[in-house]
Amino acid sequence: MARALTECPGDFFMIGIIHRDARNLESLAKWLKKLRPDVITVEISRYSLDFRRSAGQMYRERLDDICASLAPEGPGHASSHFKDLYSFIDMPAEFIIADEYCRRNKIDIYPVDMDFFSFLKLRKIDELIDRQNMQKSMTEDPERSAPVERVLADLYFHKGVTAFSYSEEMAMRDKFMCHKISILRKRHKNGRFLHIAGWQHLRDPLSLYGPFQPVKIFPYD
């Protein structure tokens, strides 16, 4: 499979990841080595990157302080809810490894998602990283922290069961990303493209990625 993929110059590949999955660093490193792309696009917005670069450390330190103060009352840093908050403010692993690959190989990487939805989500960060709200979360049902995305992805890719919806937001974002990718494809003629996105985007019920004739990859099989 790796030989066939690396001998197809100019093709378009999509890797569908489970966001915040611990396997991403290893699995993406493996696939980057196999595909050897010339250009990488990532489902992340410029606004999201700039926010994390400018304010991520400040919010991480605030979260550290709150976790330390709540430690006598509960699991602190070990809480699944708190781990999700750290993941929310840290740079996504998929972008870090893709960016490092691009730097080593002197190729281009582009964030192609919409700024608008990132703004809507990140403006809630002060409410999320609040001692009182985090204290309340410690009493929530631990079952809520189950790896739901992994279960849904396994159902879809291994059993053909679609237990998730394709929202209007996803459609808007996919249209936006495809528009940006089409522009980049014209700029990087004959380049091998790799688009890294959440696994649900591989479904593509509107066939927005169809013109690129993508090879779709779920990297955990």
KEGU-447794 format. One line per field, with one value per residue: residue number from 0; residue in one letter; x negated, y negated, z of N, C-alpha, C in turn. Coordinates in pm, 1 decimal. Each point is the difference from the previous one (the first is absolute). Layout:
BEGIN
nr	[NUM, ...]
rest	[A, ...]
n.px	[X, ...]
n.py	[Y, ...]
n.pz	[Z, ...]
ca.px	[X, ...]
ca.py	[Y, ...]
ca.pz	[Z, ...]
c.px	[X, ...]
c.py	[Y, ...]
c.pz	[Z, ...]
END
This chain:
BEGIN
nr	[0, 1, 2, 3, 4, 5, 6, 7, 8, 9, 10, 11, 12, 13, 14, 15, 16, 17, 18, 19, 20, 21, 22, 23, 24, 25, 26, 27, 28, 29, 30, 31, 32, 33, 34, 35, 36, 37, 38, 39, 40, 41, 42, 43, 44, 45, 46, 47, 48, 49, 50, 51, 52, 53, 54, 55, 56, 57, 58, 59, 60, 61, 62, 63, 64, 65, 66, 67, 68, 69, 70, 71, 72, 73, 74, 75, 76, 77, 78, 79, 80, 81, 82, 83, 84, 85, 86, 87, 88, 89, 90, 91, 92, 93, 94, 95, 96, 97, 98, 99, 100, 101, 102, 103, 104, 105, 106, 107, 108, 109, 110, 111, 112, 113, 114, 115, 116, 117, 118, 119, 120, 121, 122, 123, 124, 125, 126, 127, 128, 129, 130, 131, 132, 133, 134, 135, 136, 137, 138, 139, 140, 141, 142, 143, 144, 145, 146, 147, 148, 149, 150, 151, 152, 153, 154, 155, 156, 157, 158, 159, 160, 161, 162, 163, 164, 165, 166, 167, 168, 169, 170, 171, 172, 173, 174, 175, 176, 177, 178, 179, 180, 181, 182, 183, 184, 185, 186, 187, 188, 189, 190, 191, 192, 193, 194, 195, 196, 197, 198, 199, 200, 201, 202, 203, 204, 205, 206, 207, 208, 209, 210, 211, 212, 213, 214, 215, 216, 217, 218, 219, 220]
rest	[M, A, R, A, L, T, E, C, P, G, D, F, F, M, I, G, I, I, H, R, D, A, R, N, L, E, S, L, A, K, W, L, K, K, L, R, P, D, V, I, T, V, E, I, S, R, Y, S, L, D, F, R, R, S, A, G, Q, M, Y, R, E, R, L, D, D, I, C, A, S, L, A, P, E, G, P, G, H, A, S, S, H, F, K, D, L, Y, S, F, I, D, M, P, A, E, F, I, I, A, D, E, Y, C, R, R, N, K, I, D, I, Y, P, V, D, M, D, F, F, S, F, L, K, L, R, K, I, D, E, L, I, D, R, Q, N, M, Q, K, S, M, T, E, D, P, E, R, S, A, P, V, E, R, V, L, A, D, L, Y, F, H, K, G, V, T, A, F, S, Y, S, E, E, M, A, M, R, D, K, F, M, C, H, K, I, S, I, L, R, K, R, H, K, N, G, R, F, L, H, I, A, G, W, Q, H, L, R, D, P, L, S, L, Y, G, P, F, Q, P, V, K, I, F, P, Y, D]
n.px	[-82.3, -106.0, -42.3, 124.0, 9.5, -121.7, 57.1, 80.8, -91.3, 25.0, 4.3, 121.6, -55.1, 90.9, -55.7, 85.9, -29.9, -20.4, 59.7, -118.1, -10.6, -33.7, 64.8, 42.7, -83.1, 22.1, 133.7, 1.5, -91.7, 68.2, 116.7, -54.6, -61.1, 119.1, 73.8, -90.8, 92.2, 42.5, 127.3, 12.6, 127.3, 38.4, 90.1, -53.7, 48.3, -25.9, 126.1, 31.1, -80.8, 42.3, 122.0, -28.0, -54.4, 100.9, 101.9, -45.7, -120.4, 60.8, 78.7, -109.6, -64.1, 103.9, 2.1, -132.2, 18.8, 100.3, -68.4, -105.8, 82.5, 39.3, -130.9, 11.4, 73.4, -98.9, 16.0, 42.7, -131.7, 29.9, 80.2, 89.8, 83.2, -90.7, -18.8, 133.5, -0.9, -94.0, 70.3, 98.3, -91.2, -38.5, -112.2, 92.6, -5.8, 112.1, 23.0, -31.5, 47.9, 110.5, 1.6, -31.4, 87.9, 83.7, -34.0, 3.6, 112.5, 9.1, 117.7, 110.6, 45.2, 129.9, 34.6, 103.8, 16.0, 127.6, -35.5, 113.5, 1.3, -126.5, 34.3, 108.1, -85.3, -99.8, 103.3, 30.3, -125.6, 29.9, 111.1, -69.2, -99.6, 95.9, -54.7, 100.2, -11.1, -131.5, 25.9, 96.2, -91.6, -60.2, 124.3, -38.2, 92.0, -90.6, 117.7, 21.4, -103.9, 91.2, -86.9, 98.2, -92.3, -76.0, 101.4, 34.5, -129.8, -15.2, 113.1, -46.0, -126.4, 37.0, 111.6, -43.2, -6.2, 87.4, -66.3, -19.1, 22.9, 30.8, -52.7, 82.7, -49.6, 4.7, 121.3, 27.0, -53.5, 62.3, 106.9, -20.4, -22.8, 102.5, 61.2, -47.7, 35.4, 113.1, -5.3, -24.8, 94.7, 59.5, -27.0, 29.2, -20.3, 66.3, 39.2, -59.3, 132.2, -14.6, 124.5, -30.0, 99.4, 105.1, 9.8, 87.9, -103.1, -47.6, 105.9, -13.5, 117.7, -54.6, -94.6, -24.2, -56.5, 113.4, -0.2, -43.2, 103.1, 43.3, -117.9, 103.0, -59.4, 38.7, -83.5, 109.8, 28.5]
n.py	[120.8, 0.3, 109.6, 49.0, -37.4, 39.3, 82.5, -82.2, -60.3, -108.6, 109.4, 20.1, -12.6, 67.8, -48.5, 89.4, -92.9, 63.7, -117.6, -39.5, 83.1, 78.7, 65.6, -125.3, -23.8, 120.7, -2.5, -129.0, 22.5, 111.7, -65.5, -94.8, 94.2, 61.2, -106.5, -48.8, -72.4, -76.4, 13.9, -63.9, 35.6, -83.7, 79.7, -117.5, -96.7, -102.6, -33.3, 127.8, 3.8, -116.4, 43.1, 121.7, -57.5, -84.9, 84.0, 100.4, -55.4, -115.0, 57.3, 53.7, -111.9, -62.7, 89.5, -14.3, -130.1, 4.8, 78.0, -77.7, -103.6, 73.3, 21.1, -69.6, -56.2, 32.4, 55.1, -127.4, -2.2, 100.6, -100.1, 80.9, -63.3, 4.6, 128.2, 2.3, -66.4, 81.7, 100.3, -65.2, -22.9, 127.2, -12.4, 24.5, 123.6, 6.4, -121.0, 33.2, 122.1, -53.2, -94.1, 90.7, 81.7, -103.1, -29.2, 129.0, 6.9, -115.6, 40.3, -30.5, -67.1, 30.2, -89.4, 81.0, 12.0, -18.3, -126.6, -17.6, 128.5, -20.1, -116.4, 58.4, 98.8, -70.3, -71.4, 131.0, -21.2, -128.1, 33.3, 64.0, -88.5, 40.8, -38.2, -85.6, -30.2, -6.4, -65.8, -61.8, -10.0, -17.2, -47.2, -27.2, 64.6, 85.0, 60.1, -128.2, 45.4, 91.9, 78.8, -90.5, -90.6, 68.4, 4.8, -127.8, -29.7, 81.3, -50.8, -118.7, 10.3, 60.8, -70.7, -112.4, -24.0, -85.1, -18.4, -79.7, -126.9, -37.7, -85.2, -102.7, -2.6, 133.4, -11.0, -102.4, 69.3, 110.8, -75.6, -59.6, 115.2, 52.5, -113.7, -2.7, 127.3, -31.2, -109.5, 71.4, 79.0, -113.3, -41.8, 118.2, -30.8, 113.7, -72.8, 83.9, -6.5, -42.5, 36.0, -59.9, 81.8, -40.2, 117.1, -78.0, -78.0, 119.5, -12.3, -132.1, -4.2, -121.2, 90.2, -78.5, 108.2, 36.2, -130.8, 19.2, 82.0, -24.4, 37.5, 63.8, -48.1, 108.6, -76.5, 47.5, 35.2]
n.pz	[0.0, 81.7, -71.5, -2.4, 125.1, 31.2, -83.4, 66.9, -74.1, 72.6, 72.9, 42.5, 119.5, 63.8, 108.9, 43.5, 87.8, 113.5, 10.0, 43.6, -101.4, 100.6, -93.5, 0.6, 100.2, 48.6, -8.6, 34.8, 92.9, 23.9, -3.9, 71.9, 65.4, 3.2, 29.9, 81.2, 64.1, -101.1, 33.7, 116.8, 1.4, 95.8, 52.6, -13.1, 75.2, -76.2, 24.7, -14.0, -104.7, -47.9, 32.2, -42.2, -105.2, 0.3, 20.2, -72.6, 9.6, -20.2, -90.6, -50.7, 24.8, -52.7, -98.0, -7.3, 18.5, -86.1, -83.8, 26.0, -13.6, -105.2, -0.5, 114.3, -96.6, -79.7, -121.8, -1.5, -27.5, 83.5, 31.3, -56.6, 81.9, 95.2, -30.4, -11.2, 115.1, 47.1, -50.0, 61.7, 94.2, -3.8, -66.0, -93.8, 45.4, -73.0, 51.1, 125.1, -16.7, -55.4, 91.5, 92.1, -57.5, -9.4, 123.5, 35.5, -70.0, 65.9, 50.0, -66.9, 107.2, -13.4, 92.4, -15.9, 131.6, 32.1, -2.8, -64.4, -33.5, -33.7, -50.9, -51.9, -29.4, -49.5, -37.0, 9.7, -34.5, 21.8, -61.1, -92.8, -9.4, 77.7, 113.3, 8.4, -129.1, 17.1, 110.5, -68.3, -95.0, 117.1, 8.2, -125.8, -68.7, 50.1, -19.3, 32.5, 63.3, -23.6, -66.1, 1.5, -32.3, 84.3, 84.0, -21.7, 5.9, 103.3, 46.1, -34.9, 38.3, 110.8, 26.7, -54.6, 130.1, -53.2, 114.1, -102.6, 20.8, -121.8, 86.6, 12.4, 125.1, 6.6, -55.0, 80.0, 99.9, -40.3, -24.9, 117.3, 65.0, -66.3, 24.9, 124.3, 13.7, -64.9, 75.7, 109.7, -48.1, -33.2, 123.8, 54.8, -124.7, -21.2, 102.7, 83.2, 8.2, 124.5, 19.4, 115.0, 30.8, 68.4, 58.2, 62.7, -29.7, 30.7, 76.5, 9.2, 64.5, -2.3, 15.4, 103.9, 53.2, -58.5, -34.0, 125.0, -15.7, 122.6, 44.4, 58.2, 107.7, 63.4, 67.3, 57.2, -124.5]
ca.px	[82.3, -87.7, -65.2, 98.1, 29.2, -113.8, -29.0, 110.6, -21.6, 111.1, 125.7, 53.9, 29.4, 65.0, -11.4, 105.4, -46.9, 82.8, -66.5, -48.2, -27.4, -140.9, -71.6, -20.1, -140.7, -63.3, 65.1, -25.8, -140.5, -10.1, 61.7, -78.3, -115.5, 48.1, 57.7, -97.9, 72.1, -68.8, 77.1, 92.8, 102.9, 49.5, 127.8, -18.3, 8.2, -108.2, 35.8, -27.1, -145.0, -47.7, 48.7, -77.6, -137.5, -8.5, 64.1, 4.9, -79.8, 68.9, 113.1, -54.1, -43.6, 121.1, 55.9, -89.0, 29.4, 132.0, -13.0, -74.3, 85.8, 109.6, -55.5, 50.6, 142.3, 25.3, -114.8, -84.8, -50.4, 37.7, 139.3, 19.6, 50.3, -112.3, -84.7, 63.5, -26.4, -138.7, -0.8, 70.4, -87.5, -129.8, -4.4, 37.0, -113.9, -8.2, -66.4, -140.2, -80.6, -0.7, -85.4, -137.9, -33.1, -17.1, -124.8, -113.1, -4.4, 8.6, 121.6, 98.1, 115.2, 100.8, 124.8, 102.0, 134.4, 60.1, -27.7, 123.1, 42.0, -104.0, 26.6, 116.0, -34.8, -107.7, 41.2, 56.4, -107.5, -2.1, 107.1, -40.4, -110.9, 47.4, -9.1, 132.1, 54.7, -78.6, 34.1, 127.3, -21.8, -58.1, 109.4, 74.3, -7.8, -124.0, 27.4, 5.2, -133.9, -32.5, -49.6, 113.9, -42.1, -62.3, 108.7, 73.3, -86.5, -8.6, 127.9, 11.6, -99.8, -10.5, 130.1, 84.9, 111.4, -17.3, 67.7, -29.5, 62.9, -81.3, 69.7, -10.4, -130.8, -101.9, 13.9, -56.3, -144.3, -55.6, 4.4, -105.9, -130.1, -17.8, -29.5, -139.0, -86.0, 0.1, -92.2, -136.1, -33.1, -42.8, -129.9, -100.0, 32.7, -65.9, -42.3, 76.0, 66.6, 55.7, 90.6, 22.5, 125.0, 71.3, 43.6, 136.4, -3.6, -19.8, 131.1, 20.9, 123.9, 28.0, -106.7, -72.3, -139.3, 2.3, -84.0, -141.0, -15.3, -86.0, -21.7, 35.3, -75.7, 26.1, -137.6, -13.5, 24.0]
ca.py	[-120.8, -116.5, -16.4, -53.7, -138.4, -88.8, -6.9, -68.8, -144.6, -86.3, 46.4, -71.7, 93.2, -51.8, 81.7, -34.6, 33.0, -23.5, -109.2, 22.0, 141.8, 18.0, 70.4, -86.7, -27.1, 116.4, 37.7, -102.0, 10.5, 115.2, -29.7, -103.7, 68.2, 77.5, -82.3, -100.2, -106.8, -123.3, -106.5, 50.2, -89.1, 52.9, -51.7, -90.4, -136.0, -92.4, -63.9, 97.0, 7.6, -125.8, -6.0, 91.3, -48.9, -123.7, 6.4, 136.6, 16.8, -68.5, 81.3, 123.1, -33.0, -17.4, 132.6, 64.3, -54.0, 48.4, 143.5, 14.7, -40.2, 96.5, 134.0, 69.4, 30.8, 97.0, 51.4, -105.4, 18.0, 131.7, -3.6, 0.1, -132.8, -92.4, 35.8, -58.1, -143.7, -18.0, 25.6, -110.7, -118.4, 35.8, 17.1, 137.7, 85.6, 22.6, -114.9, -0.8, 98.1, -38.6, -118.4, 45.3, 69.6, -100.4, -72.8, 88.2, 28.0, -128.5, -6.3, -94.0, 45.4, -105.6, 16.4, -33.2, -4.0, -133.0, -74.3, -37.2, 100.6, 3.9, -115.1, 29.1, 99.1, -45.5, -112.9, 56.2, 60.9, -52.6, 68.2, 138.6, 5.5, -76.2, 91.2, 44.7, 91.0, 123.3, 71.8, 66.9, 110.1, 114.5, 83.7, 54.5, 143.7, 30.6, 66.7, -100.0, -17.4, 118.1, -36.1, 11.5, -14.6, 124.8, 96.1, -38.1, 24.0, 144.4, 43.2, -46.2, 57.0, 145.5, 66.2, -72.1, -61.8, -144.2, -40.8, -142.2, -82.2, -95.1, -123.1, -114.7, -59.7, 78.6, -24.8, -132.6, 5.8, 79.1, -83.0, -100.4, 66.2, 45.6, -118.5, -37.1, 105.7, -10.1, -109.5, 47.9, 100.6, -72.1, -60.2, 106.8, 94.2, 131.0, 35.7, 100.9, -66.7, 74.9, -78.2, 64.6, -52.1, 92.8, 118.1, -13.1, -67.9, 99.0, 43.0, -91.5, 37.1, -93.4, 21.2, -125.5, 33.0, 86.5, -45.1, 28.3, 145.8, 30.7, 130.2, -25.9, 88.6, 1.2, 43.6, 85.0, 141.1]
ca.pz	[0.0, 6.6, -129.8, -94.2, 34.7, -23.0, -142.5, -66.0, 13.1, -34.7, 56.9, 116.0, 107.8, 120.3, 120.6, 95.2, 134.3, 117.9, 70.6, 137.3, 22.6, 38.8, -106.8, -116.1, -27.9, -63.4, -125.5, -101.1, -38.9, -90.5, -129.1, -67.8, -57.9, -114.2, -106.5, -42.7, -70.5, -36.3, 63.4, 101.9, 52.3, 127.4, 48.1, 112.7, -51.9, 32.5, 127.1, 105.6, 18.0, 58.6, 137.9, 84.4, 7.2, 76.8, 132.0, 50.8, 120.9, 109.5, 44.5, 59.7, 135.7, 79.8, 21.1, 97.4, 132.5, 43.8, 26.9, 125.8, 111.9, 13.5, 21.1, 119.9, -14.5, -105.9, -75.6, -55.3, -136.2, -52.9, -42.1, -144.9, -36.2, 0.4, -114.4, -117.9, 0.9, -44.6, -144.4, -63.9, -9.9, -57.8, -144.2, -34.3, -34.0, -144.1, -63.3, 42.4, -72.8, -140.7, -11.0, 12.8, -124.2, -104.8, 25.5, -32.9, -143.3, -69.8, -80.2, 53.8, 76.4, 0.1, 75.0, -100.4, 57.2, 14.0, 123.0, 70.2, 98.3, 102.9, 86.9, 83.2, 101.1, 88.1, 84.3, 122.9, 77.3, 136.6, 72.3, 20.5, 96.0, 115.4, 114.2, 43.6, -100.2, -0.1, 123.2, -26.4, -93.9, 70.0, 49.9, -112.5, -25.2, -71.8, -126.6, -105.0, -55.8, -80.1, -133.1, -90.2, -138.8, -45.4, -19.0, -120.2, -115.6, -21.4, -55.9, -138.1, -90.6, 9.9, -9.6, -93.3, 71.7, 13.7, 123.9, 20.0, -103.4, -74.5, 35.2, -89.8, 24.9, -69.4, -143.4, -26.1, 15.4, -109.7, -120.4, 13.8, -12.4, -138.0, -80.9, 24.1, -54.9, -146.3, -33.6, 25.3, -100.9, -119.8, 30.8, 11.1, -106.7, 2.2, 134.1, 72.9, 111.4, 111.3, 84.4, 129.8, 55.8, 86.1, -74.8, -51.6, -129.6, -106.0, -50.4, -112.0, -69.8, -109.5, -99.5, -17.6, -31.4, -117.7, -112.5, 25.7, -6.1, 115.0, 62.0, 139.3, 89.8, 143.5, 31.5, 118.5, -33.6]
c.px	[-85.7, -66.5, 95.8, 26.0, -114.8, -35.2, 113.9, -16.5, 123.4, 133.0, 38.2, 42.7, 66.8, -21.6, 104.2, -38.3, 111.4, -73.5, -33.4, -19.6, -149.4, -82.0, -42.5, -147.1, -65.4, 60.6, -25.4, -145.5, -19.1, 54.2, -71.5, -121.6, 40.8, 39.2, -97.8, 65.5, -90.4, 65.3, 94.2, 98.3, 59.7, 131.6, -22.2, -2.2, -123.4, 27.0, -33.2, -149.3, -53.4, 41.3, -86.5, -144.9, -12.2, 51.8, -0.8, -75.1, 66.7, 115.1, -46.5, -44.8, 120.0, 62.4, -83.9, 34.8, 132.9, -5.6, -70.8, 88.5, 113.2, -49.2, 52.0, 144.8, 26.7, -125.9, -88.6, -41.6, 45.0, 143.8, 9.4, 48.7, -114.7, -95.3, 57.1, -25.8, -144.1, -10.1, 62.2, -91.9, -136.4, 9.7, 34.2, -120.3, -15.0, -67.4, -148.0, -83.6, -5.5, -92.4, -147.4, -46.2, -28.3, -129.7, -121.6, -17.0, 16.7, 116.0, 102.0, 112.1, 97.1, 115.8, 114.5, 141.5, 45.9, -35.5, 126.4, 37.2, -104.4, 20.4, 115.8, -34.8, -101.9, 40.4, 62.2, -107.5, -5.4, 108.5, -38.7, -108.8, 31.5, 9.0, 135.6, 60.9, -76.1, 28.2, 130.8, -19.4, -54.9, 106.2, 80.0, -26.4, -126.5, 23.0, 2.3, -135.4, -44.2, -42.7, 107.8, -43.7, -61.5, 106.0, 75.7, -81.4, -10.3, 129.2, 9.5, -94.9, -3.1, 132.9, 95.8, 119.8, -28.4, 81.7, -31.5, 61.7, -102.4, 70.0, -16.7, -134.6, -109.6, 4.7, -60.8, -151.4, -64.1, 0.6, -112.9, -137.1, -26.1, -32.1, -146.9, -94.4, -6.3, -93.1, -145.0, -42.8, -47.5, -138.9, -110.7, 31.3, -85.6, -51.4, 89.8, 56.5, 44.9, 85.6, 28.0, 121.6, 58.8, 62.8, 139.4, 3.6, -23.9, 132.4, 40.2, 127.4, 36.0, -103.4, -75.6, -145.9, -11.9, -88.1, -149.0, -31.3, -88.4, -13.1, 20.0, -62.7, 47.5, -123.8, -15.8, 21.1, -129.7]
c.py	[-125.8, -25.3, -63.5, -147.1, -93.0, -10.4, -65.7, -150.8, -78.4, 41.2, -80.9, 102.0, -72.8, 99.0, -49.3, 45.1, -15.4, -106.8, 40.1, 148.9, 18.3, 66.2, -91.6, -23.8, 114.4, 29.9, -102.8, 3.5, 113.2, -34.8, -111.5, 61.1, 79.0, -89.6, -100.9, -114.2, -118.6, -121.3, 64.2, -110.4, 66.3, -68.0, -75.9, -141.0, -80.7, -67.1, 91.4, 10.7, -124.9, -11.4, 86.6, -46.7, -122.0, 13.5, 139.1, 18.7, -65.5, 84.5, 132.3, -26.1, -22.2, 134.8, 79.7, -43.8, 52.7, 148.2, 23.4, -33.8, 98.6, 140.6, 69.8, 45.3, 108.5, 35.9, -106.1, 26.7, 132.5, 3.7, -4.5, -136.2, -99.8, 29.9, -56.8, -150.0, -29.9, 20.9, -115.3, -120.1, 31.2, 11.5, 145.6, 81.1, 18.1, -117.7, -2.2, 95.1, -32.0, -119.3, 38.6, 71.8, -100.6, -79.6, 83.6, 16.0, -124.7, -2.4, -87.4, 70.3, -116.8, 35.9, -46.4, -7.0, -144.6, -62.7, -18.4, 99.9, 17.3, -113.6, 29.7, 96.4, -54.1, -118.7, 47.3, 47.9, -50.5, 62.5, 144.0, 12.0, -95.8, 96.1, 55.7, 99.5, 132.1, 83.3, 76.3, 121.9, 125.1, 94.5, 63.8, 149.0, 30.7, 68.9, -98.7, -18.2, 120.0, -42.6, 17.4, -5.0, 128.5, 105.9, -29.5, 28.1, 149.0, 55.2, -34.2, 74.2, 152.4, 72.9, -72.3, -67.3, -148.4, -48.3, -145.1, -77.2, -89.4, -134.2, -108.2, -69.6, 75.7, -24.8, -135.1, 3.0, 79.5, -78.4, -102.5, 62.4, 45.6, -116.9, -39.9, 103.4, -9.1, -111.6, 46.1, 104.6, -66.7, -60.4, 104.1, 108.1, 125.8, 38.9, 105.9, -67.3, 100.1, -94.8, 79.6, -64.5, 101.9, 111.3, -14.8, -69.5, 97.1, 46.9, -81.7, 31.9, -92.3, 10.4, -128.9, 22.9, 83.7, -45.7, 28.0, 149.1, 50.9, 149.1, -22.6, 105.0, -19.6, 63.9, 97.7, 148.2, 80.4]
c.pz	[0.0, -134.6, -98.9, 26.6, -37.7, -147.7, -78.1, 13.0, -41.1, 55.7, 124.1, 104.5, 116.5, 114.2, 99.1, 139.5, 103.2, 81.2, 143.8, 32.4, 26.0, -110.9, -114.6, -33.5, -75.8, -136.9, -110.1, -47.9, -101.1, -138.4, -75.6, -70.1, -124.2, -117.8, -59.0, -78.0, -32.3, 66.4, 101.6, 36.1, 123.6, 36.5, 131.9, -58.6, 38.2, 135.2, 117.5, 28.3, 69.2, 146.1, 91.5, 13.7, 90.5, 143.5, 62.8, 130.4, 120.4, 54.3, 61.3, 143.7, 91.5, 33.1, 99.8, 142.6, 52.9, 34.0, 133.3, 119.5, 24.5, 31.1, 125.8, -13.0, -103.6, -75.3, -62.8, -143.0, -62.3, -49.5, -151.7, -47.4, -8.2, -115.4, -129.3, -8.7, -44.0, -151.8, -76.5, -21.1, -61.1, -151.8, -33.6, -46.8, -149.8, -70.8, 36.4, -84.8, -148.8, -22.5, 10.3, -126.3, -111.7, 18.1, -40.0, -150.3, -87.3, -99.4, 72.9, 75.7, 10.6, 94.2, -89.8, 56.1, 19.2, 134.7, 85.1, 108.5, 109.6, 99.2, 95.2, 113.0, 99.6, 87.9, 131.7, 97.1, 143.7, 86.1, 31.6, 106.3, 114.9, 118.0, 39.8, -98.3, -3.5, 124.2, -17.3, -88.1, 68.3, 52.8, -112.1, -16.8, -79.1, -133.1, -115.9, -67.3, -83.3, -140.1, -106.7, -146.0, -54.2, -27.7, -129.1, -126.1, -30.5, -59.5, -148.0, -93.9, 0.7, -15.7, -93.9, 63.0, 18.7, 118.9, 33.3, -116.0, -68.2, 11.2, -106.5, 17.0, -73.8, -149.6, -37.4, 5.6, -113.1, -130.7, 1.4, -21.1, -142.2, -92.7, 16.2, -59.7, -151.8, -47.1, 16.2, -102.2, -129.3, 20.0, 0.1, -103.4, 11.1, 138.2, 61.7, 126.3, 105.7, 83.1, 126.7, 64.4, 96.7, -82.5, -60.2, -136.1, -115.4, -59.5, -122.2, -79.2, -115.5, -112.5, -31.5, -36.3, -126.4, -114.3, 18.6, -13.2, 114.4, 29.3, 149.4, 91.2, 143.9, 63.4, 116.4, -28.6, -0.6]
END
